[in-house]
Amino acid sequence: MATQSAPVPAEFEEFAAPYVQSGRYANATEVLHAAMTAFVRTEDEDAYNLACLRAAEEGEASGEAEGDIFERIRAKYGWKPFAE
């Protein structure tokens, strides 16, 4: 992995200091790494959620399902209700 360096604003140093002092992170770089990891995870989740919303919009725009949709799903996947 390539190493990059960038200037760090004083606000970030102030933000990172308590985490480093507590021993949770060894240094400000680890705090930055954790923050970037969380950022990437959030971006991935946002992209997934947006794709789900778009799929739901497409489904809604396609109109009403005809017939018994649940019966078609049960038949397709071979689902059988539990015996009573």
C-alpha positions as CSV (number, residue, x, y, z in Angstrom):
1,M,0.0,0.0,0.0
2,A,1.3,3.4,-0.9
3,T,2.0,5.9,1.9
4,Q,0.6,9.3,1.5
5,S,1.0,12.3,3.7
6,A,-1.3,15.3,4.0
7,P,-1.3,18.4,6.2
8,V,-3.5,17.8,9.3
9,P,-5.5,20.8,10.6
10,A,-5.2,21.7,14.2
11,E,-8.8,20.7,14.8
12,F,-8.0,17.1,13.8
13,E,-5.0,17.1,16.2
14,E,-7.4,18.3,19.0
15,F,-10.0,15.7,18.1
16,A,-7.5,12.9,17.9
17,A,-5.5,13.7,21.1
18,P,-8.0,12.3,23.7
19,Y,-8.2,9.0,21.8
20,V,-4.4,8.7,21.7
21,Q,-4.0,9.8,25.3
22,S,-6.5,7.2,26.4
23,G,-4.5,4.5,24.7
24,R,-7.4,3.5,22.4
25,Y,-5.1,4.5,19.4
26,A,-1.4,4.6,19.3
27,N,-1.2,7.8,17.3
28,A,-3.2,10.3,15.3
29,T,-2.6,8.2,12.1
30,E,-4.5,5.3,13.6
31,V,-7.4,7.7,14.5
32,L,-7.4,9.0,10.9
33,H,-7.4,5.4,9.6
34,A,-10.4,4.5,11.8
35,A,-12.2,7.6,10.6
36,M,-11.5,6.7,6.9
37,T,-12.6,3.1,7.4
38,A,-15.9,4.4,8.9
39,F,-16.3,6.8,6.1
40,V,-15.9,4.1,3.4
41,R,-18.3,1.8,5.3
42,T,-20.9,4.7,5.4
43,E,-20.4,5.4,1.7
44,D,-20.9,1.7,0.9
45,E,-24.1,1.5,3.1
46,D,-25.4,4.7,1.4
47,A,-24.8,3.2,-2.0
48,Y,-26.6,0.0,-1.1
49,N,-29.5,1.8,0.5
50,L,-29.9,4.0,-2.6
51,A,-29.9,0.9,-4.9
52,C,-32.6,-0.6,-2.7
53,L,-34.7,2.5,-2.9
54,R,-34.3,2.6,-6.7
55,A,-35.3,-1.0,-6.9
56,A,-38.4,-0.3,-4.7
57,E,-39.3,2.6,-6.9
58,E,-39.1,0.5,-10.0
59,G,-41.2,-2.2,-8.4
60,E,-43.8,0.3,-7.4
61,A,-43.8,1.9,-10.8
62,S,-44.4,-1.5,-12.5
63,G,-47.9,-1.6,-11.2
64,E,-50.0,-4.0,-9.2
65,A,-49.1,-7.7,-9.1
66,E,-51.8,-9.9,-10.6
67,G,-52.9,-13.1,-9.0
68,D,-51.5,-14.5,-5.7
69,I,-47.9,-13.4,-5.6
70,F,-47.2,-15.3,-2.5
71,E,-48.5,-18.5,-4.0
72,R,-46.1,-18.0,-7.0
73,I,-43.2,-17.4,-4.7
74,R,-44.1,-20.6,-2.7
75,A,-44.3,-22.6,-5.9
76,K,-41.1,-21.2,-7.3
77,Y,-39.1,-22.0,-4.1
78,G,-41.0,-25.1,-3.1
79,W,-42.1,-23.7,0.3
80,K,-44.6,-25.9,2.1
81,P,-46.3,-24.8,5.3
82,F,-45.6,-26.6,8.5
83,A,-47.9,-29.5,9.3
84,E,-50.4,-28.6,12.0
